[in-house]
Amino acid sequence: MSFETMSLATGTVHKGPSLRNRVPILLGLKRVLDPDGSGRGLTGRGIDISAGTGPHLEVLAPGFPTLNWTATEYLPMQDQTGDGPSPLEVIDAFSVGTHANVSPSRPLDLTRPVGEWDEALQAMTGEVRLAFCCNVIHITPWAVAEGLFAGAGRWLKDDGVLAIYGPFAEDGVFSSEGNRKFNDTLRGRNSEWGIRDLVREVDPLAQSVGLQRQGRLEMPANNLLVFFGRA
């Protein structure tokens, strides 16, 4: 079976890594947020941040049916004027209408001040039970991580959780030689990219917006699923 799924509506594809990791991610999220499968306490909004083509939303929406889901994606200027489908249209083709608990996706440039974000996203203040972000902060400038936590600090309910998936270092130590080499490759491509250090970089950023790390799960391929909540 192919690890790419074709969208009949748009002709675009979900890439293989997202299809391979989305079920382990869902199981990890359920283990922490809904261990008995009852859904108790899981009310409010879910937000899939920088959702790509929306592969994770396809399992998050049915996996957490009591949350009202919205996806976001960066919308380059050319996609606002081009003839083809925008990233938001691609996401919506997979999930809006298929899952009753999914609203149309919204544009989000995490490098912009929160006050300049889409009005619908700004209106989610204090309503988000689960904010999820996958494989983003190591392949973007640090300003994106700052925007992600600024948003989470604003969006999360008192019991809300920000869950971030991807490769991390911890206090200067990489989890594998492969991740160390991957970090070198990333920084060679763009000096503003690179695997982020949980202890030295991410935890202090979380604390600056009133959040703290609540846990971490080891995931396949030397990745982590890291959870942050209100301090």
N, C-alpha and C positions, 0 to 999 in steps of 0.2 A: 504494500500500500504506500502511495506517495506521501511524503511529509509536507506537501503543498496542497492547499485546497483552493480551487478556482471559484471565484464569485461569478455566478451567471449574470448578476445585475451589472457588474462593472468591468469584468475581465481582469481584475487585479487578484493578487495572491497573498495569502498569509505565508510567511517564510517558515522554513522548517524548525529553527530553534524555538520559535514561539509556540508551535504546535507540540513540540516535545516537552516544553517546560510547563505548559499551562495547567495540566492535570496535577502534577506534583505541587505547583503553586496553590491551586485550589484546595488540595488536601491539607497543605500546611496552614492555610488561612482558616480552614474549618477546624483544624486541630486546636488552634489558639482561640478563635472567636466563637465557635459553636461545637464544643467537644462532644456534647451528647446528641447533636443533631436536632435539637428542639427549636432552635431559632429564637430562644428567649433572649430578650434584650437587644435583638438585632432589628432596630427600627431606625428610620431616618433615611439618609441618602448614602449611596455609594458613588465614588467617583474614580474612574480609570484615567489616570493622568498620563498624557503623551502616549495615547493608546495605539499608535501606529495604524494598522489596518483593522484593529479591533478584535484580534484573536482571543485575548484574555476575557474581554467583555462577554464573549459567547459562552464562557463557562461560569463567569462570575455572576451574571444575571440569573441563570437558573440555579446556581449553587447557593446564592443568597437571595431567595425570592421575596423576602420581606423588606429588602432595601430598594429604594428607587434610584436607578443607576443613570449616570451621565458620563460620557467619555469626553476627553479633550484631546486636541492635537494642535501642534504648531501649524499655522497656515501661512506659508510663504507668499510673498506678494504675487508671484506669477500664478499661483493657484487661485488667487482671488479674481483673476481676469482671464484665465485660460479656458479653452474649449472642453478639456477633459474633466472627469470628476475630481472634485477637491478631496483632500484627505478626510474631511468631515463626511462627505457624501459616500465615500468608500466605507467608513465605519458604519454609517447608518444603514447601508445596503445589507449588512450582515445581521444587524441586531434590532433596529427600530422596526416595529411591526411583527417581528418574530417573537420578541419577549415583551410582555405587557408592562414590565417594570423598567423599561429603558426609554429614556427621553432622547430627543435629537442631540447629537454631540455639539460641543461648543469650541470655538477657537481659543487658544491660550498660548501666549508667548511668556514663558516664565521669567524672561529677563526684563520684562516691563514691570513698573510699580503696580502693586495690587489694585490701586485706585483706577488704573487704566484697563483692567481686565473686563471681559465680557460681563454685562450687567447681570445675567443669569447666574454666573459664577460668584460674583460679589454678593448676590442675594442668598447664597448658601451658608452664610456665616452662622456657626453654631449648630448646623444641621447634619453634618457628615459623620456617619458611624464608621465607615471604612473608606479611606483614601489609599489607592494602590498605584504604585509606579514601578515599572519593570525596565531594567536595562537602559537607564537614561543618564544618570549623573556621571558615569565614567566616560561617556562619549559626547559630552557637552561641556561648555565652560562652567566654572564654579558658580557663576551667577545664576545658572539654572537650578543648582541645588539650593541656593539661597532663596530663589523664588518658590521652589517646591515647599520648603519649610515655612516660608512666610504665608503661603496659602494654607498649609495644614494648620498653622497656629491660629488662623482665622476661621477655617471651616469646621474643625473637629468639635463634636459634642463633648461634654465632660467625660464620657466613656468612649470617645472616638479613638480610632487607631489609624496611624499612617504606617503602611507596610511597604517596604522597599525591597525589591529583588535585584540581585546582581552580584558581581564580584567585589570584594572588599579586602583591604589590608586591615590588620588589627595591631595597633601600637608598633607600626613599622615592619610587621611581619606579614608576608604573603602566605596564603593558604596552600600554595603549590608553586613549583618552579614554572609551571605553565602560566599561572597568573602573573608572576614576575615578568616573564617574557612578554606577555600580553600588554602589561603596563608600559614596558619599554616601547613596544610597537605603537601603542596609542599616543604616547608623548612624542614619538618620532613623527607621527602624522600631524599632530596639533599639540603645541606646547601647553594649551589650556585644558587638554583632556588628560585622563588617567584614572586608574583605580583609586578610589578614595579610602582614606584611613578612618575606620569607625571611631577609634579612640581619640585620635588627634584632630580630626576634622569634623566628622559628622555629628558626634555627640555634642561638642561645643556649639555647633550650629543649631541643633535641636534645642539645647538649653537656652539659647538666645531668644527663642520665641515661646518659651514656657513649656517645652516638651522634654521628655526624657526617654531614653531607650528602655523598653520593657522586656525585651527578649530577642532571641535570634534562633533560627533554625538552619541547620546545615542542609543544603540542597544539592541536587546532582550537578556535576561538572564544576565543582569547586565554587559554587555560588552560595549566597546566604539569603534568607528571607528575614528581614530585620523589622522589628515592631517598635513604634514610638507612640506615646500617649501623653496626656496632661501630667505635668509634674505634680 
